[in-house]
């Protein structure tokens, strides 16, 4: 996995210069653009594969964003949940 953690937004801008990891907000923005560009519903698992990361990192980015949310039952496997977008 390339993205193994997300850096704190307040201290780092777009990237953590020590670890090379993107910040939560920066990654969330990229995730939203990617997801909407698919022109269909996308799952956490698909996003994790596309971004070479884990479903947990995708979930963290979705939860941190004011404009995205996870659809589906909370007890469903994270990888199977759909990424929802406010304003769709």
Backbone as CSV, one residue per row, in Angstrom:
resi,resn,N_x,N_y,N_z,CA_x,CA_y,CA_z,C_x,C_y,C_z
1,UNK,0.827,-1.182,0.000,0.000,0.000,0.000,0.873,1.247,0.000
2,UNK,0.526,2.177,-0.837,1.282,3.421,-0.872,0.805,4.365,0.218
3,UNK,-0.494,4.598,0.317,-1.020,5.508,1.336,-1.393,4.678,2.555
4,UNK,-0.588,4.808,3.590,-0.791,4.006,4.798,-1.376,4.802,5.949
5,UNK,-1.391,6.129,5.809,-1.974,7.001,6.818,-2.249,8.350,6.180
6,UNK,-3.113,9.132,6.819,-3.382,10.486,6.357,-2.831,11.461,7.387
7,UNK,-2.175,12.494,6.915,-1.547,13.478,7.801,-2.571,14.492,8.290
8,UNK,-2.249,15.167,9.377,-3.088,16.204,9.954,-3.137,17.410,9.024
9,UNK,-4.333,17.942,8.778,-4.500,19.082,7.870,-3.852,20.358,8.394
10,UNK,-4.003,20.653,9.669,-3.606,21.951,10.221,-2.109,22.222,10.109
11,UNK,-1.310,21.206,10.229,0.133,21.406,10.303,0.860,21.265,8.972
12,UNK,0.279,20.589,8.016,1.071,20.144,6.884,0.698,20.672,5.505
13,UNK,-0.390,21.400,5.369,-0.789,21.809,4.022,-1.317,20.618,3.253
14,UNK,-0.726,20.306,2.121,-1.196,19.198,1.296,-0.522,17.871,1.625
15,UNK,0.734,17.924,2.084,1.523,16.712,2.316,2.293,16.823,3.618
16,UNK,2.527,15.703,4.258,3.447,15.643,5.378,4.832,15.480,4.772
17,UNK,5.695,16.437,4.962,7.004,16.434,4.305,7.958,15.375,4.850
18,UNK,7.664,14.841,6.027,8.506,13.770,6.577,8.077,12.402,6.083
19,UNK,6.747,12.162,6.036,6.265,10.833,5.648,5.864,10.737,4.177
20,UNK,5.607,11.889,3.549,5.150,11.889,2.165,3.676,11.572,2.014
21,UNK,2.968,11.445,3.131,1.549,11.120,3.077,0.705,12.376,2.882
22,UNK,-0.398,12.263,2.119,-1.276,13.421,1.915,-2.066,13.730,3.187
23,UNK,-2.531,14.974,3.282,-3.375,15.343,4.419,-4.794,14.834,4.174
24,UNK,-5.571,14.789,5.241,-6.939,14.287,5.149,-7.748,15.101,4.140
25,UNK,-7.725,16.418,4.238,-8.515,17.257,3.346,-8.049,17.118,1.890
26,UNK,-6.764,17.107,1.672,-6.213,16.965,0.320,-6.651,15.636,-0.298
27,UNK,-6.538,14.574,0.469,-6.926,13.251,-0.006,-8.436,13.173,-0.215
28,UNK,-9.199,13.749,0.693,-10.661,13.747,0.559,-11.098,14.440,-0.728
29,UNK,-10.458,15.550,-1.048,-10.777,16.256,-2.291,-10.499,15.381,-3.509
30,UNK,-9.358,14.730,-3.520,-9.010,13.840,-4.637,-9.996,12.684,-4.733
31,UNK,-10.370,12.125,-3.590,-11.320,11.015,-3.557,-12.672,11.433,-4.121
32,UNK,-13.144,12.606,-3.739,-14.432,13.065,-4.241,-14.401,13.262,-5.752
33,UNK,-13.360,13.879,-6.258,-13.251,14.091,-7.709,-13.223,12.747,-8.429
34,UNK,-12.416,11.816,-7.946,-12.340,10.501,-8.573,-13.699,9.811,-8.561
35,UNK,-14.343,9.800,-7.410,-15.613,9.097,-7.259,-16.681,9.674,-8.186
36,UNK,-16.783,10.980,-8.234,-17.796,11.596,-9.090,-17.460,11.433,-10.570
37,UNK,-16.187,11.361,-10.915,-15.781,11.197,-12.312,-16.136,9.810,-12.860
38,UNK,-16.427,8.872,-11.978,-16.803,7.535,-12.439,-18.202,7.527,-13.048
39,UNK,-19.001,8.540,-12.751,-20.365,8.697,-13.264,-21.266,7.515,-12.922
40,UNK,-21.005,6.944,-11.758,-21.818,5.846,-11.207,-21.499,5.767,-9.727
41,UNK,-22.257,4.983,-9.004,-21.938,4.787,-7.591,-20.621,4.043,-7.465
42,UNK,-19.818,4.448,-6.487,-18.539,3.780,-6.243,-18.498,3.287,-4.808
43,UNK,-17.806,2.194,-4.599,-17.690,1.630,-3.261,-16.348,2.006,-2.639
44,UNK,-16.296,1.844,-1.344,-15.052,2.075,-0.617,-13.965,1.139,-1.135
45,UNK,-14.317,-0.095,-1.414,-13.345,-1.063,-1.924,-12.768,-0.668,-3.278
46,UNK,-13.609,-0.169,-4.170,-13.131,0.299,-5.472,-12.172,1.470,-5.308
47,UNK,-12.535,2.394,-4.421,-11.679,3.557,-4.186,-10.339,3.130,-3.582
48,UNK,-10.374,2.191,-2.661,-9.132,1.715,-2.042,-8.211,1.109,-3.096
49,UNK,-8.770,0.366,-4.013,-7.975,-0.222,-5.091,-7.407,0.870,-6.003
50,UNK,-8.236,1.842,-6.365,-7.795,2.918,-7.257,-6.706,3.778,-6.632
51,UNK,-6.783,3.994,-5.316,-5.817,4.858,-4.634,-4.695,4.075,-3.949
52,UNK,-4.666,2.757,-4.152,-3.618,1.911,-3.576,-3.511,2.097,-2.066
53,UNK,-4.662,1.956,-1.416,-4.715,2.107,0.033,-5.722,1.119,0.607
54,UNK,-6.043,1.267,1.862,-6.974,0.363,2.533,-8.376,0.967,2.590
55,UNK,-9.386,0.140,2.754,-10.734,0.662,2.959,-10.818,1.589,4.182
56,UNK,-10.012,1.341,5.190,-10.034,2.176,6.392,-9.582,3.607,6.095
57,UNK,-8.573,3.766,5.244,-8.111,5.105,4.862,-9.205,5.818,4.063
58,UNK,-9.860,5.093,3.157,-10.959,5.690,2.391,-12.079,6.097,3.339
59,UNK,-12.431,5.241,4.265,-13.467,5.570,5.243,-13.116,6.791,6.063
60,UNK,-11.860,6.895,6.469,-11.400,8.067,7.229,-11.566,9.344,6.407
61,UNK,-11.207,9.293,5.143,-11.316,10.465,4.274,-12.776,10.848,4.044
62,UNK,-13.631,9.868,3.862,-15.058,10.143,3.651,-15.659,10.766,4.913
63,UNK,-15.368,10.182,6.053,-15.918,10.690,7.314,-15.420,12.090,7.636
64,UNK,-14.226,12.422,7.226,-13.654,13.746,7.525,-14.199,14.834,6.610
65,UNK,-14.773,14.445,5.491,-15.270,15.422,4.515,-16.711,15.800,4.823
66,UNK,-16.996,17.078,4.765,-18.354,17.559,5.035,-19.310,17.213,3.898
67,UNK,-18.806,16.902,2.724,-19.628,16.725,1.535,-19.731,15.271,1.075
68,UNK,-19.139,14.338,1.824,-19.265,12.915,1.485,-19.748,12.155,2.705
69,UNK,-20.320,10.987,2.450,-20.797,10.124,3.530,-20.821,8.686,3.030
70,UNK,-20.926,7.738,3.954,-21.000,6.330,3.592,-22.450,5.891,3.577
71,UNK,-22.866,5.289,2.485,-24.223,4.775,2.350,-24.237,3.289,2.676
72,UNK,-25.391,2.813,3.073,-25.558,1.395,3.364,-25.543,1.129,4.855
73,UNK,-25.879,-0.103,5.219,-25.931,-0.466,6.636,-24.567,-0.307,7.314
74,UNK,-24.582,0.231,8.514,-23.335,0.448,9.262,-22.615,-0.864,9.566
75,UNK,-23.353,-1.966,9.605,-22.717,-3.248,9.918,-22.234,-3.993,8.670
76,UNK,-22.432,-3.398,7.491,-21.925,-4.002,6.247,-20.406,-3.863,6.207
77,UNK,-19.719,-4.775,5.517,-18.266,-4.613,5.384,-17.941,-3.244,4.772
78,UNK,-16.946,-2.574,5.332,-16.584,-1.233,4.884,-16.322,-1.202,3.384
79,UNK,-15.634,-2.193,2.855,-15.277,-2.207,1.437,-16.503,-2.230,0.522
80,UNK,-17.653,-2.681,1.031,-18.868,-2.790,0.226,-19.763,-1.554,0.306
81,UNK,-19.467,-0.651,1.213,-20.311,0.532,1.367,-20.064,1.519,0.235
82,UNK,-21.096,2.241,-0.138,-21.039,3.193,-1.249,-20.665,4.568,-0.730
83,UNK,-19.858,5.282,-1.492,-19.475,6.663,-1.161,-20.569,7.573,-1.688
84,UNK,-21.245,8.272,-0.775,-22.290,9.207,-1.148,-21.756,10.621,-1.180
85,UNK,-22.438,11.474,-1.949,-22.012,12.867,-2.109,-23.192,13.791,-1.863
86,UNK,-23.015,14.790,-1.019,-24.052,15.795,-0.834,-24.218,16.569,-2.118
87,UNK,-25.469,16.851,-2.467,-25.741,17.637,-3.649,-25.839,16.843,-4.936
88,UNK,-25.739,15.520,-4.844,-25.851,14.690,-6.056,-27.264,14.670,-6.530
